[in-house]
Amino acid sequence: MGSAGLRSISPNEPAAPVEERAEPGARTPRDKVTLSAEAKALSSSELTPEQQQVVAELRARDAEVRAHEAAHQAAGGELAGGASFTYQTGPDGRQYAVGGEVGVALRSGRTPDETIANAQRVRRAALAPANPSTQDLAVASAASSLEASARSQKSREVTAAYQERRGGGAGSPLTPASAGSPPPSLPASPW
């Protein structure tokens, strides 16, 4: 069976074509199902016990996949795209979602703070489902790396701004406020 998950995309990356996928807003097999003559002849009462078991498993997987992708979308907000699904036709002639993905924009912001906020949102979206997939964990890891990089950049900017205020230039070491004066004397020890 397919895997459910979150996929990190860059802003300019086109969606990869995947067989049997429905794009957001498109009519999906869930919206309208056309059954073949053979499938029409097989009502659920005419399915074998094995076929009924397969249908039950496909229904459960369909619900699980849809809930998984909905969790990504809800947590991802504006950074998450629509869900797309991979379908499998069951013995009853209906199509069931067996895999899916939600594209998410993992990108740097205009400032380190904006990048940190974006990375945190993507990580929350990746880890939102009850059982994150391997791909979800990889996206969460990439978001954590981007956040760490942005925090490092922010730290460098804060240090540079502090050095500028202290009169040093970029690259000058930080100096204590009492630079150039003797160190303060310590009180005598009572021992």
N, C-alpha and C positions, 0 to 999 in steps of 0.2 A: 504494500500500500504506500501511497505518497506520504510526504511529511508536511506538517503544518509549520509555518514559521514566518519570521520577519526577515526581510531582505533589505540591506542597506543599499541605497542607490545614490548616485551623484546627481546633482540638479540637471545635468545635460544628458544623462544616460537614458536611452530609450528602453522601454520595457522589452524584455526578451520574449520572443514568440514561444508560446508553449502550447502544445497540442491539447485540445479539449479544455480551454480556459475561457471563462467569461469575463469580459472587462466590466469595470464598475459602470452601472447604469444600463448595461446591456441586458436584454432579456435572457435570463438563465434557464436552463432546463427545469428549474424549480418553478419558474413562472408558468411555463406551458410545456406539458409533456405530451408528446405524440407517441403512442404505442403502436408497435408493429402488430400485424394480424396474429402472429404467433404469441406475442406478449398479451394481447387482448384475450386470447384463448386461455391463457394461464392466469386465472384469477387467483388471489391468495389461497383460496380453498383448494385450488387445483395444483398448487405447488407441492413438491415433495417435502418431507420434513427437513431434508438437507438444504433445499432451496429456501425454505422458510427461515432456517437458521442463518443462511447467508444474507438474506434480506434484513433480518434483525441486526446482524453485525454491521451491515452497511448503513442502516438507519442510525445506529449508535455512533459510528465513525463520522457520519455526516453532521450530527449534532455536536460532536466533540470538535471537529474541524471548524465549524461555523462559530462556536463559542470562543475557541482559541484565537481566531482572526479578529473577532469582535473585540476581544480584550486588548489586542494590539492597537486597533483603531481608536478605542476609547482613551487609552493611555497616551497615545501618540499625538492626539489632537491635530493641529494644522501641519505637523511634520509627517503625518502618516497619510498614505494614499488609500485608495479603495482596495478592497480585498479581491483577489482573483482565486479561482478554485480549479482543481483538477477533478474530473468526474469519472466515475466507473458505473457502467450500466449493470444493474442487478438482474437476477433471473426473472424478476417481475416486469422488466422492460423499462424501469425508471432509472434515472441517473442520480447518483449519490456523490456528494463531495467527499473525496478521500484524501485530499491534500489542498493546501492553500498557502497564500503568502500575502503580505501587506508590504508595499514599498514604503520605505521611510527615508527621509532626507537627513542624513548625517552630514552636517556641514558646519564650517566655521562661521561665526557671526562677525559683525563689524568690530566688535570689541571682545576682549577676553571674557568679560562677564556674560555677554550674549552667547558666546561659544560654550561656556560652562553650562548655562541654562539649557541650550539646545542639546548638549551631550547628556545632561541629566534626564531630559524628557525622553530622548531616544532610549536610554538605558531602562527607564521605567516602562516604556512601551515594549521593549524586548523581553523584559522579565514579568510582564503583566499576566500572562496565562499561568494557570495552576501548574502546568508541566511544560516549561520552556524547552524547545527543541535545541539540538546542537547548533543550528543556524542562529537561533535566538540568542544563545550564549555567546556566539562569535560576534554578533552585532553589539551585544551589551559590552563585551570586552573592547571592541573598537571604540565605542562611545566613552568608556572609561579612559582609554588612552588619549582620546581627543580632549577630554576634560583635564587630564593631568598636564597635557601640553599647554592648554590655555591657562591653567593655574600657574605654571612655570613662567609663561610669558607675562602674566599679570604681576607676579613677584618681581621679575626683572624690571618692569615698568615702574613699580612702586619704589624699588631700590634706586633707579635712575632719577626719579623725581625727588627722592630724599636727598640724593647727592647734589642735585642742582640747587635745592634750597639751602644746603649746607655750604655752598660756595665751591664745591668740588666739581670737576667736570665728569663727563661720562668716563668710566673706567678708573676714577680715582678711588682710593680706598676710603672706607668710612672712618672718620676720626671722631674721638670723643669730644664733647663740648669744651673740655678743659685742655685741649691740645695746646702745647706751648707753655703751659703753666705747670709748676711742680705738683705732684700728686698730693691730695689732701692728707693731713696727718691723722693717724688713728688715735683714739683715746688710749691712755695707758691701761694695760690689763690689770685687774684687781688681784691677780695671782702672782 
